[in-house]
Amino acid sequence: MTTDQPIPTETLYTNSKGSIERLTWTAEQQVAYLDSILGHMTEAEDASGYGNDELALELEDNLFILPNLLNAGLIQMETVDSIKPLDIFLDENSGQENADFWARDALHHDERWNEVRRLARTALAAFSR
């Protein structure tokens, strides 16, 4: 039986920071992570067919809790502001017209993923202050 206990704010902080940190990782690290969370859904435990959108979806899920972290004093408004360029960039590269960006191989070869990593490093630096 589960209870409807609220998630501790510190856990929300860790999850939010982790979603940004994973966007800073190398392509190899990101592939390994995606395989670890999605691979169980395939016989070969190779989740490459699922693309990369889970990385962005994790960030998106955590954007909704930033006000809670701000109110708890765990982050500053500067942190929230530093995440916005990353969120905007990912949003601008969403949609069917950008399907190539979300293909697994893009993590290695699409320069836009280098920009994601750069923006994520900036956001992570502000998150860590």
Solvent accessible surface area in square Angstrom, and as a share of the most:
residue,aa,sasa,rsa
1,M,233,1.04
2,T,129,0.75
3,T,88,0.51
4,D,149,0.77
5,Q,132,0.59
6,P,114,0.72
7,I,103,0.52
8,P,81,0.51
9,T,42,0.24
10,E,113,0.51
11,T,56,0.33
12,L,25,0.12
13,Y,49,0.19
14,T,89,0.52
15,N,68,0.35
16,S,2,0.01
17,K,59,0.25
18,G,12,0.12
19,S,1,0.01
20,I,1,0.01
21,E,70,0.32
22,R,44,0.16
23,L,0,0.00
24,T,24,0.14
25,W,69,0.24
26,T,71,0.41
27,A,10,0.08
28,E,111,0.50
29,Q,90,0.40
30,Q,0,0.00
31,V,35,0.20
32,A,63,0.49
33,Y,39,0.15
34,L,0,0.00
35,D,41,0.21
36,S,83,0.53
37,I,56,0.28
38,L,23,0.11
39,G,1,0.01
40,H,137,0.61
41,M,93,0.42
42,T,44,0.25
43,E,185,0.83
44,A,86,0.66
45,E,118,0.53
46,D,70,0.36
47,A,0,0.00
48,S,47,0.30
49,G,80,0.77
50,Y,96,0.36
51,G,11,0.11
52,N,0,0.00
53,D,62,0.32
54,E,49,0.22
55,L,1,0.00
56,A,16,0.12
57,L,78,0.39
58,E,25,0.11
59,L,3,0.02
60,E,84,0.38
61,D,95,0.49
62,N,20,0.10
63,L,40,0.20
64,F,156,0.65
65,I,30,0.15
66,L,10,0.05
67,P,75,0.47
68,N,78,0.40
69,L,0,0.00
70,L,58,0.29
71,N,132,0.68
72,A,57,0.44
73,G,51,0.49
74,L,64,0.32
75,I,6,0.03
76,Q,108,0.48
77,M,99,0.44
78,E,89,0.40
79,T,4,0.02
80,V,21,0.12
81,D,67,0.35
82,S,21,0.13
83,I,3,0.01
84,K,99,0.42
85,P,63,0.40
86,L,0,0.00
87,D,50,0.26
88,I,95,0.48
89,F,38,0.16
90,L,9,0.05
91,D,101,0.53
92,E,119,0.53
93,N,13,0.07
94,S,46,0.30
95,G,43,0.41
96,Q,155,0.69
97,E,143,0.64
98,N,23,0.12
99,A,48,0.37
100,D,90,0.47
101,F,0,0.00
102,W,37,0.13
103,A,48,0.37
104,R,22,0.08
105,D,89,0.46
106,A,8,0.07
107,L,3,0.01
108,H,83,0.37
109,H,136,0.61
110,D,29,0.15
111,E,125,0.56
112,R,61,0.22
113,W,0,0.00
114,N,73,0.37
115,E,52,0.23
116,V,0,0.00
117,R,20,0.07
118,R,116,0.42
119,L,20,0.10
120,A,0,0.00
121,R,127,0.46
122,T,72,0.42
123,A,0,0.00
124,L,33,0.16
125,A,49,0.38
126,A,5,0.04
127,F,2,0.01
128,S,66,0.43
129,R,186,0.68
